[in-house]
Amino acid sequence: MLTALMLMGTSLAEGTLVAYFSHAGENYNVGVVDKGNTAKLAEAIAGQTGAELFEIVPVVDYPQSYDACLEVATAEQREGARPAYVGDVENWEQYDTVFIGYPIWWGEIPNIVYTFMENHDFGDKTVIPFNTHEGSGQSHSQRDIVNTLPDATVLQGLAVRGATAQNDADATAKAVSDWLSGLGM
Ligand SMILES: Cc1cc2nc3c(=O)[nH]c(=O)nc-3n(C[C@H](O)[C@H](O)[C@H](O)COP(=O)(O)O)c2cc1C
């Protein structure tokens, strides 16, 4: 029995990926942080699912300063930029479930996350969004992911306040476990 459970756990871990973008440095409501809010939420999800983590790291760093980052995000959105990221997921085919994580930037999914989504074939995958924010919740990102990945099966995402993800590990873990339970995972 125990072996069977362990084997089930192993296969979930092998088939599940948590891919996320997160901005460390100065951010709204949390000051200057070494690890971004979405990164902390991503780690909580990976910890509870046994999934692999892939961080979408920009080739050109975003500014550390919050105000400068706002300006870069504005320009990227205006231009429809597709910023490059470092490396890529190995063995993409092995994953049947991909959690995709991001902060809300000006009500939107950051452009670099679109680069990631457009770089991969999500046709036979289950996609589960998650994000952090400081008031916008999911904004319209659930719908945007459905529209960007029309062949994927997109499950209901989770939105967590950035300051909660950054500073309250217990509340974050509970939000994640309640959400995963609701998804039947
Ligand atoms: C460029 C930029 C734009 C933002 N726009 C919004 C917004 O429209 N709505 C919102 O609730 N939070 C907004 N925020 C706050 C972030 O979504 C929030 O701090 C998030 O937790 C940051 O996650 P991270 O540390 O993983 O990057 C913005 C932050 C930045 C840097």
The ligand as a Gaussian input file, in Angstrom:
#p B3LYP/6-31G(d) Opt

LIG

0 1
 C        5.121000      46.617000     -13.214000
 C        4.159000      46.269000     -12.127000
 C        2.796000      46.437000     -12.342000
 C        1.874000      46.031000     -11.367000
 N        0.534000      46.138000     -11.630000
 C       -0.361000      45.634000     -10.747000
 C       -1.759000      45.635000     -11.032000
 O       -2.207000      46.083000     -12.086000
 N       -2.596000      45.085000     -10.110000
 C       -2.156000      44.579000      -8.929000
 O       -2.958000      44.096000      -8.148000
 N       -0.832000      44.561000      -8.631000
 C        0.071000      45.075000      -9.509000
 N        1.414000      45.037000      -9.221000
 C        1.844000      44.404000      -7.978000
 C        2.297000      42.979000      -8.207000
 O        1.327000      42.228000      -8.936000
 C        2.544000      42.263000      -6.881000
 O        3.410000      43.005000      -6.085000
 C        3.088000      40.869000      -7.108000
 O        2.952000      40.125000      -5.924000
 C        4.549000      40.888000      -7.528000
 O        4.986000      39.556000      -7.652000
 P        6.515000      39.167000      -7.825000
 O        7.232000      39.569000      -6.555000
 O        6.491000      37.700000      -7.992000
 O        7.027000      39.872000      -9.022000
 C        2.341000      45.479000     -10.145000
 C        3.719000      45.383000      -9.921000
 C        4.613000      45.769000     -10.891000
 C        6.093000      45.614000     -10.637000

